[in-house]
Amino acid sequence: MPPLAAITVPVLERLARERRFAPEEVVRADLARIEHLVWDLDPAIGYPEDWIVFRLAGRQEGIDRPALVRGAALIDELSALAERLTEQAALMAPEGAIDAADLCERWNISRKTLDRFRGRGLIAWRVRGEDGRRRLVFPGGAVSSFESHRGEMIERAGRFSRIEPELEARIVRRAARYHRVTGCSLNQAAQRLAERFGRSHEAIRKLLQRHEKSSPRFNQVAVLGERERRVMFRAWRLGAEPSLLGRRYRKSRGSVLRALSLERADRLRELARGGGLEGPVGPTFEMEDAERVLLGPQPVREGLGGVGATDLLAFVLAARRRAVPMGVVEQSRCVAFQFLKWRAGRLIGGLHPYNPSSGDVDAIETLLRWAARLKAELVRQELGLAVETFETGMGRRLDEMVASESAELVREMVDLTGLAVDQFDPFKAARSGGRLAGAVTMGIQKLAARLVKDRQVAPGVREAAPRAMARVTAGWLIEDWTRTVCPWQAWLEPDRRVRLHLSACPREAGTVLRERMGWSDRAPLTIDRVADALGISTIAVVKLERRGIQSALAASRGEAPAGGRALRR
C-alpha cells in the first residue's frame, strides 16, 4: 500500500497530533466532518485557521491572528488527515467500505489515478485488516459523494486507455517517416499523430521523447531544464532578444517563447501555492460585474505608480508631512487590492500546465502589478502615522539616530505597514467602522516597545545621543521601498535602472513602458490594452518594451541608446 501521506498544512498537522490518543467516537465524528467539509471548500478561497478548526474538530478556538489556508491546499490534504486519524485510532473498516482494487475496477481506472483522486476530494481510511496488515479503504459515503461531485472526472479517467506496444511501435515508425519526408519537428509530428490516433498531443509527444533518448531520429538538442529556463528568463527581463537566446541554446524562437511562458507560469503557481495571494475575500468577488464595480473607482485607477524617497532624510521629512486619508479612498483601494490578488489566484489555477498562453500569463502579471501599485499607495498613506507612532514610543526622532540604524528601522516600519495592509479586512472594517491606521499603530507600537525593552530606555525619555556619532543628513541613500512591498515584484518589476533612466528611451518605447508598468499615474495595462490605446500591433508593443529596457540599461552604463528601425503601425 502507498506510504502514509505527509501533511504540510500546519493546522491539519496540529489537529492530527491532538487526536493521537483520542477516543474512537471522537475520531469517527472528526472523520464525518472531514467528508462534509471537503465539498464545501472553494479551491481559490483562503480560509482562516480558527474556522478550519471549528469545521473539523467542532470547537471554537481563539487564534489571535489566524493564518489563511487556501481551499486547494485543504482539499489536497483532507484525505491524508483522515488516513492519519484512522491509523492512529487503529480503526476497522466501516460497513460498506470499498477497497482500492474494487474501486479501481468499478471506475475502470489505474491505482495511480485512484491515488491522485485522494488529492481531489476522495477520502480514504487507513485500517487494519483481518490479517493485521494495514490497507486503504474508501467509505461508501465518501465514494458516493465523489461520484456525484466528480463524475465527469471519473468518466474521463475511465475512458483513458494505455497505448499498447503494437500501437506504440506504429506511432514511432510513422513519426520517423513524417520527419524523413516532411522534415517536421518532434512536436509537429506529435500533433499530427495525436489527431490521427485520437490521443492527446502531450501523451504522443512524451512517447516520442522517450524513444528519442534511446534511438534519436529528430536530431533534437537537449530539452531546456529548469536552470536554463531561469537563466533565459533573467536575460529576457534585461531586454535580451528571443532570437539571440535561441541561438545561444540552439532552440527556435518559438521554443524560447514557450520556455519563457513556462517559467513565468511556474513562478505564478509557486506564488499561489506558497500563500502569497491569500487574503480576505469579499462577498461580491464572485459576481459577474465584480471587476467593473470593484476596479472602476477613480482612486483605484489613478494616483498610482509614485516612487519612494531614496534619501533617508527626505523619507523622514516627507512622512512627517502626513495627511489623514479619506475613508472612501482607503476602502476602495483596500477592497481592490484584495480582489486583484483573488482574481490573479483564480486565473493562475486555469493556466495550462504544459503550454500556458503568454497572453494569459501577461494578464495575471498585470493584475499583480496593479495590486502592488495599490499596496504601495496604501503603505504610503500610513507612513506618517508609522513614523509618529514610533518616535513617540521611542522618545526619540528617527533623524537623531545613527543613519545606518535609522535606515534599518525605516525598512522595518515599511514592512510592518505592508503586513498590516495584507491582513486588514476591509469588509469587516466596513461593518465596524475600523480603519487601516489602527492595525498600523498596533504593529509599530510593538516594534517600539521591543526596542525600548532591549535598550532599557523608559518610554517618553530621550536617550542621550553619543556626540561622536553622525546623525541623519541629506545624502544617505536607501532603496526605493515601493519596489518591494509585494513578493512578486522580485521578478515582475524591471531592473531598477530602467525607471531611473527612462528619459533616455525613445519616446514611443518610454510611453509603452510607463503604460505597461503603471508608471504613468494610472493602473498598469496588458500588452493588448496598450496596443489598442496606441493603435499599434501587440508585436510592436513587445518590441517597444524590449527596446525601452535596452535603451535605459545602455544609458545607465553610459552607452548610446539602443537603436532600431521604426516599427510599422
Secondary structure, 3 states (H helix, E strand, C coil): CCCCCCCCCHHHHHHHHHCCCCCHHHHHHHHHHHHHHCCCCCCCCEEEHHHHHHHHHCCCCCCCCCCEEEHHHHHHHHHHHHHHHHHHHCCCCCCCCEEHHHHHHHHCCCHHHHHHHCCCCCCCEEEECCCCCEEEEECHHHHHHHHHHCHHHHHHHHHCCCCCHHHHHHHHHHHHHHHHHHCCCHHHHHHHHHHHHCCCHHHHHHHHHHHHHHCCCCCCCCCCCHHHHHHHHHHHHCCCCHHHHHHHHCCCHHHHHHHHHHHHHHHHHHHHHCCCCCCCCCCCCCCCCHHHHHCCCHHHHECCCCCCCCEHHHHHHHHHCCCCCCHHHHHHHHHHHHHHHHHHHHHHHCCCCCCCCHHHHHHHHHHHHHHHHHHHHHHHHHHHHHHHHHHHHHCCCHHHCEHHHHHHHHHHHHHHHHHHHHHCCHHHHHHHCCCHHHHHHHHHHHHHHHHHHHHCCCCCCCCCCCCCCCECCCCCECCCHHHCCCCCHHHHCCCHHHHHCHHHCCHHHHHHHHHHHCCCCECCCCHHHHHHHHCCCHHHHHHHHHHHHHHHHHHHCCCCCCCCCCCCC
